[in-house]
């Protein structure tokens, strides 16, 4: 299906192959999603996840990997999320500024 869409859009690239299933990756992504549900917000600005949020998750779940790797993965995913949210807020700020100048 994606090949047809790419052909229709004149995109000249190969469709990436489906990645090989990884139990560990699934556990880590599920853990991040669960931990991120405890995220706190100040008005509409999200706060980064804390060690307390991760420890609350770890108190009831077993890990398939070492704790230091687990923490690094969760904090890296959260940093990516925070960066994306900052970029979204900046784009919205630019749009809002353009609207007020008109």
N, C-alpha and C positions, 0 to 999 in steps of 0.2 A: 504494500500500500504506500509506504513512504517513498519507494522508488518512483512510483507514478506521480506522486506529488512533486518530488524533486525534478522529474522530467518536465512536468507541466510548468514549474517555476523556473526552468532552465538552470537548475543548480547542478553543477558538474562535480559531484563528490560521491564517494561511495557511502552507502548506508552502513553505519557501524554495526558490527555483530553484537548480538546479545551477550553480555558478560557472563562468564561462568559463575554459577551459584556459589556463594560463600556463606556458610553458616555463621562464621565469626562476623562478617560484615553485616549480616542481617541482625544479629544480636546487638551490635554496636549502634546501628541506625535506629533500631527499636528502642534501645536504651536512651539515645539522645532525644528521640521524640517524647518519651515518657518524662525524662528529666526536664525538658523544655516546657512541659505543661505547668511546671512550678515557677516559671519566669514571672518576675515582678515588673510592673510598669510604673513610671512616674509620668502621670498624665497619659500621653500617647507614646512616650519614649520607652523602649524596652531596656531593661537592665540586663547585664551579662549574667550568666549562670554563675553560681558561687560553689565553693567546695562543699558548703552545707547542703545544697541541692543534690549534688552528686552523692554525698554520704547518705542522704535519706534514701536514695535509690539503692545504694549498695547494701543497706541494712536489710533489705528484703529480697535481693536478687544475687545469684551467683555469677561469677565472671568466667568467661571462657579464655581470658588472657590475663597477663599481669596487670596489676593496678596502675602502675605508672603509664603503661601504654594506653590503658582504658581512659585515664584522665586526659592524656594528651589528645586522643581522638575526640573526646567529648568537647574539650576546650577549643580544638581546632574547628570542629563543626560549628560551635557557638560563635567563634570569631568570624567565620564566614557569614553566618546569619547576621551578626551585628553590623558587619561591613555592608552587606546588602541593604539592611534597614536604613543605615545612614545615607547610602546613595539614594534610596527611595525618598527619604525625607528632604534631601538636598534638591532632587528634581522637583518635588512638590513645592518647595520654597521658591524655586526659580519660576515655576508656573504661577504661583500666587503673586509674586512680585510683578510679573508681566501683566497680570489682570488688574492690579491696583494702579499701574501706570497708565492704563487706558482711560 
